Amino acid sequence: FGAKGDGNTDDTKAFKQAWQDACSSNTPVNFVVQQNKNYLLKNIHFLGPCKSFISMQIFGTLEASDNMSDYNNDRRHWILFENVENLVVGGGGTINGNGNIWWQNSCKINKNLPCKDTPTALTFYNCNKLKVKNLKIKNAQQIHVSFETCTNVEASNLMINSPENSPNTDGIHVANTHNIQISSATIGTGDDCISITSGSQKVHATDITCGPGHGISIGSLGSGNSEAHASDINVYGAKFYGTTNGLRIKTWQGGSGSASNIKFQHIDMEGVENPIIIDQNYCDQNDPCKDQQLKVKNVVYQNIKGTSATKV
């Protein structure tokens, strides 16, 4: 399809054409990203529905353009998979968000700059029967990988990293997603290692290594006086190293709904500032927030051990 893979040539058009052909095939397709190649991409949307099963095997590197004007048509996504069923993305290669220019222009780094949308490196939206495995995802512009309005997801053997001071670089973000299994992930970022937000149900995370970062968070829930629900969440077998938080539930004042049926089991922590924190007074704005109406219930903490970096 004409992709160069030299790290300098824009290969976006070739990837779009390859996806169109794969998506229209009546038989299963292996979409191969070659080893020892570095493919430079502007933002790209891999849209479904597709006619058959697709396995995208990333053996080489996908690297984001660092020209911010390349994202003027969509500043919220770099790589987006939307409305795709029976999709596998794996291969052991690297997805590099090349986020440094975005961090420098973040209002969280430079308070004099306006706050603007920043791309998530890898987004799966409205996908069903999805497997994401054996990938390195690094230096995201903002969130590294986001599962939004998806069902029946397996995410495994992921290595996610960006600098500790990189703003809003959540490792794995889960929103309005049902039945997702996250396993064997090593995450070190400038924000939450895993964030689980409203509408998410049956979220299971096992064998997670987190640090640096802000820990594993449920929420924030109920921002803008909204109704939010998150339930049936199980974190089993996680290790935290030097994170600002360990296990966190955060809800906004003024919101309604619930965070329920949550289990944190067999957790090890080393030098964590806030090992366990439930914040029902989360109010990340200058204007006063309203009273709390969002319920937190049926939460279990079991076999959690380690050290804190702060005094009680």
C-alpha positions as CSV (number, residue, x, y, z in Angstrom):
1,F,0.0,0.0,0.0
2,G,3.0,2.2,-0.3
3,A,3.9,2.7,3.4
4,K,7.6,3.6,3.8
5,G,8.1,2.9,7.5
6,D,11.2,5.2,7.6
7,G,10.0,7.4,10.5
8,N,9.9,10.5,8.3
9,T,7.4,9.9,5.6
10,D,3.7,10.3,6.4
11,D,2.2,6.8,6.1
12,T,-1.3,7.7,7.1
13,K,-2.9,7.4,3.7
14,A,-1.4,3.9,3.2
15,F,-2.7,2.7,6.5
16,K,-6.2,4.1,5.7
17,Q,-6.3,2.2,2.4
18,A,-5.0,-1.0,3.9
19,W,-7.8,-0.8,6.6
20,Q,-10.5,-0.2,4.0
21,D,-9.4,-3.3,2.1
22,A,-9.2,-5.3,5.3
23,C,-12.5,-4.2,6.6
24,S,-14.3,-4.9,3.3
25,S,-12.9,-8.5,3.1
26,N,-15.3,-11.4,3.4
27,T,-12.6,-13.6,4.9
28,P,-10.5,-13.1,8.0
29,V,-7.6,-10.7,7.6
30,N,-4.1,-10.4,9.1
31,F,-3.1,-6.7,9.0
32,V,0.6,-6.8,9.5
33,V,2.8,-3.8,10.6
34,Q,6.3,-4.9,9.7
35,Q,9.1,-5.4,12.2
36,N,12.0,-3.0,12.3
37,K,9.9,-0.3,10.6
38,N,8.8,3.1,12.1
39,Y,5.5,4.3,10.6
40,L,4.8,8.0,11.1
41,L,1.0,8.6,11.4
42,K,-1.2,11.6,11.7
43,N,-4.5,10.9,13.5
44,I,-6.3,8.0,11.9
45,H,-9.7,6.4,12.3
46,F,-10.1,2.7,11.7
47,L,-13.9,2.5,11.3
48,G,-16.3,-0.4,11.2
49,P,-18.4,-2.4,11.0
50,C,-16.2,-4.8,9.1
51,K,-17.3,-7.9,7.2
52,S,-15.0,-10.3,8.9
53,F,-12.5,-10.9,11.7
54,I,-9.4,-8.7,11.7
55,S,-6.1,-9.3,13.5
56,M,-3.8,-6.3,13.5
57,Q,-0.3,-7.5,14.3
58,I,2.0,-4.6,15.2
59,F,5.6,-5.9,15.0
60,G,7.2,-2.6,14.3
61,T,6.5,0.9,15.6
62,L,3.6,3.3,15.1
63,E,4.8,6.9,15.8
64,A,2.6,9.9,16.1
65,S,3.2,13.1,14.2
66,D,4.4,15.8,16.6
67,N,3.0,18.6,14.5
68,M,0.0,19.8,16.5
69,S,-1.7,21.2,13.4
70,D,-2.0,17.6,12.0
71,Y,-4.7,17.1,14.6
72,N,-7.0,20.1,13.8
73,N,-9.7,17.8,12.4
74,D,-9.8,15.8,15.7
75,R,-7.8,16.9,18.7
76,R,-9.2,14.1,20.9
77,H,-7.8,11.0,19.2
78,W,-4.7,9.8,17.5
79,I,-5.5,6.2,16.7
80,L,-9.2,5.4,16.9
81,F,-10.9,2.0,16.4
82,E,-14.7,2.5,16.2
83,N,-17.6,0.1,15.7
84,V,-15.4,-2.9,15.1
85,E,-16.4,-6.4,16.3
86,N,-14.1,-9.5,16.6
87,L,-10.9,-7.4,16.6
88,V,-7.4,-8.4,17.8
89,V,-4.6,-5.8,18.2
90,G,-1.2,-7.2,19.3
91,G,2.1,-8.3,18.0
92,G,4.7,-7.1,20.5
93,G,5.4,-3.8,18.8
94,T,5.4,-0.2,20.0
95,I,2.9,2.6,19.8
96,N,4.7,5.9,20.5
97,G,2.4,8.9,21.1
98,N,5.4,11.3,20.9
99,G,3.7,13.4,23.5
100,N,6.4,15.8,24.6
101,I,5.1,18.8,22.5
102,W,1.6,18.3,24.0
103,W,2.9,18.2,27.5
104,Q,4.8,21.4,27.0
105,N,1.7,23.1,25.8
106,S,-0.6,21.7,28.6
107,C,-2.3,24.2,30.8
108,K,-1.3,21.9,33.7
109,I,2.3,22.5,33.0
110,N,2.0,26.2,31.9
111,K,-0.8,27.9,33.8
112,N,-0.8,30.8,31.3
113,L,-1.9,28.6,28.4
114,P,-5.6,27.8,27.7
115,C,-6.8,24.3,28.4
116,K,-7.4,22.5,25.1
117,D,-8.3,19.0,24.0
118,T,-5.3,16.6,23.7
119,P,-5.3,13.3,21.8
120,T,-5.6,9.9,23.5
121,A,-3.0,7.7,21.9
122,L,-5.2,4.6,21.3
123,T,-9.0,4.6,21.6
124,F,-11.4,1.8,21.2
125,Y,-15.0,3.1,20.9
126,N,-18.1,0.9,20.7
127,C,-16.1,-2.3,20.0
128,N,-17.3,-5.8,20.9
129,K,-15.3,-9.0,21.4
130,L,-12.0,-7.2,21.5
131,K,-8.5,-8.4,22.4
132,V,-5.6,-6.0,22.9
133,K,-2.4,-7.8,23.9
134,N,1.4,-7.8,23.8
135,L,2.0,-4.1,23.1
136,K,4.2,-1.4,24.3
137,I,2.5,2.0,24.5
138,K,4.6,5.0,25.5
139,N,4.7,8.7,25.7
140,A,1.0,9.3,25.0
141,Q,-0.2,12.8,24.2
142,Q,-2.7,12.3,27.0
143,I,-4.3,8.9,27.9
144,H,-2.4,5.9,26.6
145,V,-5.3,3.5,25.9
146,S,-9.0,4.1,26.4
147,F,-11.9,1.6,26.2
148,E,-15.1,3.5,25.7
149,T,-18.6,2.0,25.4
150,C,-17.1,-1.4,24.6
151,T,-18.2,-4.9,25.6
152,N,-16.3,-8.2,26.1
153,V,-12.8,-6.9,26.2
154,E,-9.5,-8.7,27.0
155,A,-6.4,-6.4,27.6
156,S,-3.3,-8.3,28.5
157,N,0.5,-8.1,28.6
158,L,0.7,-4.4,28.1
159,M,3.7,-2.3,29.0
160,I,2.7,1.4,29.3
161,N,5.1,4.2,30.2
162,S,5.6,7.9,30.1
163,P,7.4,10.4,32.4
164,E,6.2,10.9,35.9
165,N,5.6,14.6,35.3
166,S,3.7,14.1,32.0
167,P,0.2,15.6,32.5
168,N,-3.1,13.5,32.3
169,T,-1.3,10.5,30.9
170,D,-3.5,7.8,32.3
171,G,-2.3,4.3,31.5
172,I,-5.6,2.5,30.9
173,H,-8.9,4.3,30.9
174,V,-12.3,2.5,31.1
175,A,-15.5,4.3,30.4
176,N,-19.0,2.9,30.0
177,T,-17.5,-0.5,29.3
178,H,-18.9,-3.9,30.3
179,N,-17.1,-7.1,31.0
180,I,-13.4,-6.1,30.6
181,Q,-10.5,-8.2,31.8
182,I,-7.2,-6.4,32.3
183,S,-4.3,-8.7,33.1
184,S,-0.5,-8.6,33.3
185,A,0.0,-4.9,32.7
186,T,3.0,-2.9,33.8
187,I,2.2,0.8,33.9
188,G,4.2,3.9,34.9
189,T,2.8,7.3,33.9
190,G,2.1,10.8,35.1
191,D,-1.6,10.1,36.1
192,D,-3.7,7.1,37.0
193,C,-2.3,3.7,36.1
194,I,-5.9,2.6,35.6
195,S,-9.0,4.8,35.8
196,I,-12.5,3.4,35.8
197,T,-15.3,5.8,35.2
198,S,-19.1,6.1,34.8
199,G,-21.1,3.3,33.2
200,S,-18.5,0.7,33.7
201,Q,-19.5,-2.8,35.0
202,K,-17.7,-6.1,35.5
203,V,-14.2,-4.7,35.4
204,H,-11.5,-7.2,36.5
205,A,-7.9,-6.2,36.8
206,T,-5.3,-8.8,37.8
207,D,-1.5,-8.9,38.0
208,I,-1.0,-5.1,37.7
209,T,2.2,-3.3,38.4
210,C,1.8,0.4,38.9
211,G,4.4,3.1,39.4
212,P,5.1,5.9,39.0
213,G,1.6,7.3,38.8
214,H,-1.5,8.1,40.7
215,G,-2.6,4.5,41.4
216,I,-5.8,2.8,40.4
217,S,-8.8,5.1,40.5
218,I,-12.6,4.5,40.4
219,G,-13.8,7.9,39.2
220,S,-14.0,10.6,39.2
221,L,-17.8,10.1,39.2
222,G,-20.6,12.6,39.1
223,S,-18.9,15.7,37.7
224,G,-21.1,18.5,36.5
225,N,-23.9,17.3,38.8
226,S,-24.3,14.2,36.6
227,E,-25.6,10.8,37.5
228,A,-22.9,8.2,37.5
229,H,-22.7,4.5,38.2
230,A,-19.8,2.0,38.4
231,S,-20.2,-1.5,39.7
232,D,-18.8,-5.0,40.0
233,I,-15.1,-4.0,40.0
234,N,-12.4,-6.4,41.1
235,V,-8.7,-5.6,41.5
236,Y,-6.8,-8.7,42.4
237,G,-3.0,-9.0,42.7
238,A,-1.6,-5.5,42.1
239,K,1.8,-4.0,43.1
240,F,2.3,-0.3,43.6
241,Y,5.7,1.4,43.8
242,G,6.1,5.0,44.8
243,T,2.7,6.2,43.6
244,T,0.8,9.2,44.9
245,N,-2.2,7.0,45.6
246,G,-2.9,3.3,45.8
247,L,-6.5,2.4,45.7
248,R,-8.7,5.4,45.2
249,I,-12.4,6.1,44.8
250,K,-13.3,9.7,44.0
251,T,-16.7,11.2,43.6
252,W,-17.8,14.8,42.9
253,Q,-19.9,16.9,45.1
254,G,-23.3,17.5,43.6
255,G,-23.3,14.2,41.5
256,S,-25.7,11.3,42.1
257,G,-25.6,7.6,41.5
258,S,-23.3,5.0,43.0
259,A,-20.0,3.1,43.1
260,S,-20.8,-0.4,44.3
261,N,-19.7,-4.0,44.7
262,I,-16.0,-3.2,44.6
263,K,-13.2,-5.6,45.8
264,F,-9.5,-4.8,46.2
265,Q,-7.7,-8.0,47.1
266,H,-4.0,-9.2,47.5
267,I,-2.3,-5.8,47.0
268,D,1.3,-4.9,47.8
269,M,2.5,-1.3,48.2
270,E,5.9,0.2,48.6
271,G,6.3,3.9,49.4
272,V,2.8,4.9,48.5
273,E,1.6,8.3,49.7
274,N,-2.1,7.5,50.1
275,P,-2.5,3.7,50.1
276,I,-6.3,3.7,50.5
277,I,-8.3,6.8,49.8
278,I,-12.0,7.4,49.4
279,D,-12.6,11.0,48.4
280,Q,-16.3,12.1,48.3
281,N,-15.3,15.7,48.2
282,Y,-13.6,15.7,44.8
283,C,-14.0,19.2,43.4
284,D,-11.4,20.1,40.8
285,Q,-12.7,23.6,40.0
286,N,-12.6,27.1,41.4
287,D,-16.4,27.5,41.9
288,P,-18.0,25.9,45.0
289,C,-19.3,22.4,44.5
290,K,-22.7,21.1,45.8
291,D,-23.3,18.6,48.5
292,Q,-22.5,14.9,48.0
293,Q,-25.3,12.6,46.8
294,L,-23.3,9.8,45.2
295,K,-23.3,6.6,47.3
296,V,-20.2,4.4,47.8
297,K,-21.3,0.9,49.0
298,N,-20.2,-2.7,49.3
299,V,-16.5,-2.1,49.1
300,V,-14.0,-4.8,50.3
301,Y,-10.3,-4.3,51.1
302,Q,-8.6,-7.6,51.7
303,N,-5.0,-8.6,52.3
304,I,-3.4,-5.3,51.5
305,K,0.1,-4.7,52.8
306,G,3.1,-2.6,52.4
307,T,4.5,0.9,53.3
308,S,3.3,4.4,53.1
309,A,5.4,7.4,52.2
310,T,3.4,9.8,54.4
311,K,2.4,10.0,58.0
312,V,-1.1,8.9,59.1
